[in-house]
């Protein structure tokens, strides 16, 4: 179980690093826009992201 958790954390770090590596200027502009967003909008983005992730995991579990 710990192995899967560590693999998941490693994949998150890899995926989160792709955008700033490929386009640091656009990443910086996006971060400025995120800072200017109201808390409620950021919460909704986070909720949507978690929901998509849970659905994706559910589908992967069914197919496996």
Secondary structure by P-SEA (a helix, b strand, c coil): caaaaaaaaaaaaaaaaccccccaaaaaaaaaaaaaccaaaaaaaaaaaaaaaaaaaaaaaaac
